Amino acid sequence: MFGMGGNEIFIVLAIVLLLFGPTQIPKMARGLGQAMREFRRAQREVTDEVTRDDAPKPPDPNKPAS
């Protein structure tokens, strides 16, 4: 992952634990998860809007042509 081995990841996680403490890490992870969900929801809405078929309605056969 990102060119890092197991030892490097462990060191980074240990530094994060020392900087933020064990009580803040779950709060940060929860906030990150909520942000990712919101981003995915917004991305899905934009994709749906772009790919939505806006076909023109066929002319009404009961309405006289002008």
N, C-alpha and C positions, 0 to 999 in steps of 0.2 A: 504494500500500500504506500504510494507516493515514494517509492524507492527506500522505504525504511524497513528494517528488520524487526524482529521481536524485541530485541534488547532496546533499540531506540524508542519503540512505542512504549515500552514499560517505563523508561526514563521520563518521557514526556508526560505520561499519566501520573507518575509519582510527583513531578513538579506541579502539575495542575492540582493534585490533592493537597500539596503543601501550601500553594498560593490561596486556594479558595476554601479549603476545609471540607470535611465530609458532609456537612449539612447543606452547603451551597451547591454541590455537584448535582444532586437529584433535581433541584429547582432549575438549574441551568439546562439539564437534559430535557426536562418537561417543557420548558420554554422553547428549546430548539425543536422538539417534536411538534409543538403547536404551530410554530412558524413554518415548518416543512409541510404540514397538512394544509395550512392556509395557502401556501405557494402552489401546491399541487391542485387545490380546488380552483384557484384563480386561473391557473394554466389550463385546466380542463374546460372552464367556462369560455376562455378565449378560443380554444380549439373548437369547441362546439359552435361558437358564433361564426367562426371563419368557415367551417365546413357545412354549415346549415344550408339546405337547398332553399333558395328564394326564387323558385320557378314562377314566372308570371302566370296569373290566373287566366284560364281560357275565357274567351268572350261569352257573355250570357246569350244563349240562343233566343231567349224571349225578348230581348231588348233590340229594337230596330237599329240598324246601322245608320250612322249619320253621315 
